[in-house]
Amino acid sequence: MKLNPRSLAVIAASAAALVAVTVAATAAAPGDPTDPATAPHPQYDYADPSKSFLVELNFGATSATLLDASVVEQRSRSHLGDPPLLRLSLTDEDGAAAGTLQAWDPRWYLVAAPQGGEELKLRNGPGALTFPFDPDTASVLVRDLRAGADLATVDLRPAVREFCLAHPSDPDCIEADLAITSTAATGDPLGVIGKPVVVKVKAEVANLGPDGPVDADVTQAATGSAGVTVTPAHRAFDVDGLAVGSPVTVSGDYTVVCTSTGAQTVTVTTSVKPEKSKVADLVAANNTKSVTFAIDCAVPVTINVKPGSLRNPVEVNPGALPLAVLTTTAGEYGNPLAFDAATIQAATVRVGVRPALVATGAGAPEMHGRVHLEDSLELDERTQDGDRDGVLHARANQLGIQPDTTEICVRGRFGPGGGTSFFGCDHITVVPTGR
């Protein structure tokens, strides 16, 4: 790491080296290790790797602002015997206390005294603190003990991350390529204005090595096109102990509500990053992957199965089942938009059970290939409101009805050109054939 001249000057002025000692035998003949006259001479390992935090602050009277925080490959000066001017309280990445140090206050400096000699003066401005490096340290609180005031809390994680990205092979760092290797979205491709649709998004999170296991933070961010709302907008997952070669799948459900008709999309982006700052992920390109889910937002319509019957009995046979798609005004039957049944595109009509219609559009076509326009009975089975409704016919044995089926639905398109989707359902009672 290249230090700027100001940092070098600070370290040179304040750092006193602590030298690690390792003892190894010399070439001299073996002697009594307890006799200083004959014991092997110690060898001093001046190449022992050393690092420290360098925090540069702009000090005021009762507060300080951060100028820079970095990890430098220099030993920190010893704080043993420092007067109780500043207290440095360290916190690890789990939020636990990680020790305290007393430190000299860099605001104090020596000047020539009028009566001769030197005296200490206090001035505000830039100053630096150095203290031993620990890769699990997350923050340091700097407190002025004389004033009884907390001057600053410094987040050290960016400095640790920057150092480990630059020195992934350092023994204090871990190198792990975290990746989102796949993602997929599933849900109903047909939505109705105002009705929620659940979209499930799954993503595979992997540790491609070389080191592991490591803890990972995974997030998902969801956005929708202008015609839908998506909640929640964000999800977060903690993936602990992600081992090399053992991917983990995370999944989240998103509620999508159509606010406008037509083709809409929902995009969910999954991202991963190391939880610990000391983990160096050198390949950023595979940390994020997105999936886009398409949903067709339909106009809700009111249908009346077997106009004239409140019970709507249905026999599962090849016979024709009549049903009417009612022409309605905005607000009628609770429908948010007006609907004109005369504009139904007959070739697009499918009648069947809800799951199949919504998922794939599978259902029975209009058996005559056209829409019969007439003033059908309303849901009370007595009233005719004078407008033209679209009466359809479908073969009951093609609808996918089971003995426990309680509703039949219709989907299709209406209007000019490619048209706009519509969808609606009504209750039925399945009865045995011949009754």
ABEGO torsion letter per residue (X at the ends): XBBBAAAAAAAAAABBBBBBBBBBBBABBBBBAABAAABBBBBBBAABBBBBBBBBBBBBAABBBBABBBBBBBBBBBABGBBBABBBBBBBAAGBBAEBBBBBBAABBBBBBAAEEBBBBBBBEBBBBBBBBBAABABBBBBBAAAGBBABBBBAAAAAAAAAAABAABAABBBBBBBBABBBBBEBABBBBGBBBBBBBBBBBBBAOABOBBBBBBBBBBBBBAABBBOBABBBBBBBGBBBGBBBBBBBBBBBBBABBEBBBBBBBBBBBBABAABBBABAAAABBBBBBBBBBBBBBBBBBGBGBAAGBBBBBABBBBBBBBBBBBGBGGBABBBBAAABBAAABBBEBAAAAAAAGBEBBBAAGBBBBBBBBBAAGABBAGBBBBBBBBBAAAAGBBAABABBBBBEBBEBEAEBBBBBBBBBBBBBBGX
